[in-house]
């Protein structure tokens, strides 16, 4: 069952950088100092996604990686989306510490 808009907003307060888009996606843009650092991050995102068996839409625009999450079967944002977003943020923090 998807979260209500109010539940999503409450979770977004705890997820740095994530925003609600079109009422059914949570989205974040991650910026990197180089294209290759963004690509390395996408590799981390792929590993996290495989572990969850739940995959984001990924857009790579030079040094910006955009992730979009939703749960298709549930018809919106669910707990798995929030958990994954938290792990993506943790991975980004680790990658940023190395930069």
N, C-alpha and C positions, 0 to 999 in steps of 0.2 A: 504494500500500500504506500503510495507516495506521501511525502510530507505536505502539510498545508502550507500556504504562503507564509503564514506567521511562524511556523516551525522552521521553514527554510531561512527566514530572516534571522531567527534566533541563532541558528547554527552558523550563519555567515558572519555573525559578530565574533565568532571564535576562529574563523578561517581567514587569516590575513590575505588580502588581495583578491578574494573570490567575490563574484557578483552574480546575482540572478539575472538571467537573460530569457526573455520571451515566456517567463513563468514556468519553464520546464527544464532549464539548463542551469548549471552553475559553471562559471567561466573564470579563468585567470590567465593573464599574460605574464610570462616570466621573461625578463631581459637579461642578456648575457654580454660579456665583453667581446666575445668572438662567436662566429658561426659554429666552430668546432666545439666550443663549450656548450652551446645550445644542443648540438647533436648528441653530445655525451649525456646530457640531461635526458633527452628523449630515450636513450638506451635505458636509463634508470626508470623512467616512466613505464617503459615496456615491461621491465622485469616486475615492477609493482603490479601492473595491470594483469600480467599473466598469473601472478600469485592469487589475485582476487578473481580471476577469470571474468573480468569486467573491464572493458576497454574504452578509453576516452577518444573523442575526436581530437586529432593533433594537427595544428597548422604551424609550419615553420616559415617565418619571414625574416631571413637573414639572421639577426641576433635576438629575435623575439620568438618564443615558443608559446602558443596559445593552446590551452586544454579546455575542452568542453565535456561535461559529464551529465548524464541522465540515465535513468533506468527504463529502457524501452518497454519491457514487459509490464512494469508497474505503472507506466504512464507519467513519470515525473521523477523528481529527485527523492532518493531514499537514503537510508543509513549507509549503504555500501558506497554511495557517491561521496558522502561526507567523510567516511573513513579513508577512502582513497585520496581525497583532496588533502587530508591531513598528512598522509604519507608523502605525497608529492611535495608539499611545503617543506617537510623535514628533509627530503632529498635535495631540494633547492637550497636550503640553508647550509647543508654540508658542502654542496658545490660552490656556493658563494664564499664560504670560509677559505676555500683553496685558491680562489681568484686573486 
